[in-house]
Amino acid sequence: MASSKTRTAEISRKTNETAIAVKVDIDGEGRFEVATGVGFFDHMLEQLSRHSLIDMTVKADGDLHIDDHHTVEDCGIALGKAISEALGERRGITRYASLDLAMDECLTRAAIDVSGRPFLVWDVDFPTQKIGTFDTELVREFFQALAQNAGITLHVTNHYGANSHHIAETCFKAVARVLRTACKADPRQGNAVPSTKGSLKG
């Protein structure tokens, strides 16, 4: 349940495929405790926390004997639900943000509307199908689940890049930075919902 004083939430989600426990603090310092059993994915979630300044605890026990898909997707679901709950009515937030993020040879853009309306536009191609043992197609699956359950409109475009690790990492870092900006308080908004509808709950 979201706190009335701080923008925090805790979500537990259990299915026959995974058991996920997530905690978030939107106004944190980018501290993280991540253990999903998927090494590369842990690294990406750590980037998401560190660069969004959202404190995150993500613990997952999934059916990794099958593959990483259910674990990655279900972490996106739980994390999205936690972010949505922590934001509450989304009063006083900046709401919109966009950013081009560079990493070595790679450049990726992320744009966000913390609108209550879930949508993902994904224009990212990877030159390889795997990063180590991690399926690169799961990067999109994570962000689809995150956007759907956080109630955000998210556009991610990789302009160019040659290294799949760099492309994935710029996606996570760029999304982190736009989340950080869009969720922060806009001092001119006060306690108002930044919408002519008066609601950002979908």
Secondary structure, DSSP 4 states (H G I P E B T S, - for coil): ---SSS-EEEEEEE-SSEEEEEEEETTS-S-EEEE-S-HHHHHHHHHHHHHHT-EEEEEEEE-TTT-SHHHHHHHHHHHHHHHHHHHTT-TTB--EEEEEEEETTEEEEEEEE--S--EEEEE---SSSEETTEETHHHHHHHHHHHHHHT-EEEEEEEE-S-HHHHHHHHHHHHHHHHHHHHSB-TTTTT--SSTTS----
